[in-house]
Amino acid sequence: MSKRKDSPASKKVSKSAKGDGWRSNLLTIGGALLLALFIRVTLFEAFAIDGPSMEPTLLDGDRVVVAKYPYGLFLPFMHEAVVNWGGPEPGDVIILHSPADDEDIVKRVIGVGGDEISIRGGKISRNGEVLKTVEVGPCSKGEQKNLDSTCMIYEEVVGDVTHQMSHSRHDFPLDRMPVKVPEGHVYVLGDHRDSSNDSRNPLIGAVSNFRIKGKALFIYMSWKSAGAALWERIRWDRVGSSVD
């Protein structure tokens, strides 16, 4: 029985098929990268929490997923959104680009456009009503940083959101006269009121919605600053928890 040999034409088809497969794989990889870039730029982004300003809600070393699409289109390396189509609600935790030093910071929205915010005797008022607070207990010296010995955790109600915040009896900032929040702006504070660079700073003040990058949704990873082993540094109880 004679053996059939491939013709030159069939060999050319075989090489062409291999070439098409290589191009197809390249297009698949390129498409996946473009999709990932699209998601990061327009839909969701990951942020690392650095510092104590949002304790006890967010700790130094927390990594959070942030939804970018509710407020506008904020492109990389820009200080403001290209277009803004919405704003947060009182009580939301947001990532914004600070007008004081052009750094990304995480804060809680206390007031929105049209609200009047004032601070007297360590009490915060929104539209003439003092925010309801209930003492929970002492701050955690194991997790929170730079604590005064009198630091306490409180439950605070802002809008429809009940959350925890902390401050000491000695270091709560001075009173602030009533401030009218301009339309299209937000008044923000850190949950750790003793150590937060927020709207109480005249260089920040009420922040434009165009500077809001997104709303914090949940913690996808959390690392302690020190530990004997990498595995022991993970705060397993915080992984997957929502940001309230």
Long-range contacts (C-beta under 8 A, 24 or more apart in sequence): 41-68, 41-73, 41-75, 41-76, 42-68, 42-69, 42-73, 43-67, 43-68, 43-69, 44-68, 44-69, 44-214, 45-213, 45-214, 46-220, 47-95, 47-104, 47-106, 47-216, 49-106, 51-145, 51-195, 52-144, 52-145, 52-146, 52-192, 52-195, 53-105, 53-106, 53-107, 53-190, 53-191, 53-192, 53-195, 53-196, 53-197, 53-198, 54-93, 54-106, 54-107, 54-108, 54-190, 54-191, 54-192, 54-196, 55-139, 55-143, 55-144, 55-145, 55-166, 55-191, 55-192, 56-139, 56-140, 56-143, 56-144, 56-153, 56-164, 56-165, 56-166, 56-191, 56-192, 57-93, 57-108, 57-163, 57-164, 57-165, 57-191, 57-243, 57-244, 58-93, 58-106, 58-191, 58-216, 58-219, 58-243, 59-143, 59-144, 59-222, 59-235, 59-238, 60-145, 60-225, 61-222, 61-223, 61-224, 61-225, 61-235, 62-219, 62-221, 62-222, 62-235, 62-238, 63-219, 63-220, 63-221, 63-222, 63-223, 64-106, 64-216, 64-217, 64-218, 64-219, 64-220, 64-243, 65-216, 65-217, 65-218, 65-220, 66-95, 66-213, 66-214, 66-215, 66-216, 66-217, 67-214, 67-215, 67-217, 68-213, 68-214, 69-214, 70-214, 70-215, 71-209, 71-212, 71-213, 71-214, 71-215, 72-209, 72-210, 72-212, 74-212, 74-213, 74-214, 79-211, 80-208, 80-210, 80-211, 81-209, 81-210, 81-211, 81-212, 84-184, 84-209, 84-210, 84-212, 86-209, 87-112, 87-113, 87-184, 87-186, 87-209, 87-212, 88-112, 88-186, 88-212, 88-215, 89-159, 89-160, 89-161, 90-115, 90-126, 90-158, 90-159, 90-160, 90-161, 91-158, 91-159, 91-160, 91-161, 91-163, 92-161, 92-215, 93-215, 93-216, 93-243, 93-244, 94-186, 94-188, 94-212, 94-213, 94-214, 94-215, 94-216, 95-212, 95-213, 95-214, 95-215, 95-216, 96-186, 96-188, 96-207, 96-211, 96-212, 96-213, 97-211, 97-213, 98-197, 98-204, 98-207, 98-211, 99-203, 99-204, 99-205, 99-207, 99-208, 99-211, 100-197, 100-201, 100-203, 100-204, 104-213, 105-197, 105-198, 106-216, 107-188, 107-189, 107-190, 107-196, 107-198, 107-199, 108-158, 108-163, 108-165, 108-188, 108-189, 108-190, 108-191, 109-158, 109-186, 109-187, 109-188, 110-158, 110-187, 110-188, 110-189, 110-199, 111-181, 111-186, 111-187, 111-206, 112-181, 112-185, 112-186, 112-187, 113-181, 113-182, 113-183, 113-184, 113-185, 113-186, 114-180, 114-181, 114-183, 115-180, 115-181, 115-187, 116-178, 116-179, 116-180, 116-181, 117-176, 117-178, 117-179, 117-181, 117-187, 117-199, 118-175, 118-176, 118-177, 118-178, 118-179, 119-173, 119-174, 119-175, 119-176, 119-200, 120-175, 121-175, 122-167, 122-172, 124-189, 126-158, 131-156, 131-157, 131-158, 132-156, 132-157, 133-157, 133-165, 136-164, 139-166, 144-192, 145-195, 146-194, 146-195, 148-194, 151-194, 161-244, 162-244, 163-191, 163-244, 164-191, 165-191, 165-192, 165-193, 166-191, 166-192, 166-193, 166-194, 167-192, 167-193, 167-194, 168-194, 173-200, 176-200, 179-205, 179-206, 181-206, 182-206, 184-208, 184-209, 184-210, 185-209, 186-212, 216-243, 217-242, 217-243, 218-242, 218-243, 219-243
